[in-house]
Amino acid sequence: MKPWSWPFRAAVRTLRGIRPEWARPDDAWAEARLDAPERSLYRAMDPRDRAHAVQVARALTRARPDAPAEVVRAALLHDVGKSRRAYRVSERIAAHLLRGAPPPPEPTRHGWAGARQVAAHHGAYGAAMIRAAGGSARVAELVARHDRPGVDRWAAVLHEIDRRT
């Protein structure tokens, strides 16, 4: 990976994040791959998060054509936990830049602290949302692990592709 590629991609995502109408998720492509309960969660995501999810899922299918369908579905829902909060560009940037000890997952916080909380725990929040909606346990597990995959091979693949996309 070129040293300038991550900052460039981050800058592009930030600029696209300013206006939701600038996001152009391929919802038809995504929804054709999701189960019914997962589709409703996907539709509830902000269009900017859906666009990113489709980019990750497509990159995954190009890099790993052998990826099981559940891994592709997890790629499409890996950031669904972020939909617990309204999409605020300034909070997302601050949560990404202002690192530190992660806040506890509960109780739900407001303002910048809430943004940091969602950034730190969106995988667990998303997994709980998938389980509550009746989605696949494996998809939920992959979503929960996508930022800290441990020894889960497919969660590690999802993590790497998300990091590069």
C-alpha positions, 0 to 999 in steps of 0.5 A: 500500500502506498503511504499516501493512499490511506490519507487520500482515501480518508480525505475523499470519504470525509469530503463525501461525508459532508452531504448525504446526497453525494453518496451513491450506494448500490442498494440493489446490489447490496439488497440482493445479497442480504436476507430479509431481516438484514435488508431492513437494517441495511436500509436504516443505515445512512446512505454514506455508510451504505456506500462505504459498505458496498465498496467494502463488500465489492472489494471483498468479492474481488479479492476473495471470490471464495468468500462465503455469502455470510462474509459478504453480508457481514461486509454490507452490515459491518458499520450498521451499529453506527446507525444508533446515532445520527451521522454527524461529520464533525463527530465522526472526524473527532471520534477518529482523531481523538483516541484514548481509552474507549468509553464503556458501551453503556449507558449511551452518551451524548455529544462527542463522548457518544460519538467516541462510544459508537466508534469504539463499540459499533461492532458490538452494537451492530451484532446485537441489532442483527441478532435482535432482527433475526439475522444470521448468528455468523453475520452478527459474529463477523460484524462484532469482530470486524475491528478486532478479528482475533483468530477468526480468519474471515473476520481478519479478511473483512478487517483488512479490506475495510481498513484499505477501503 
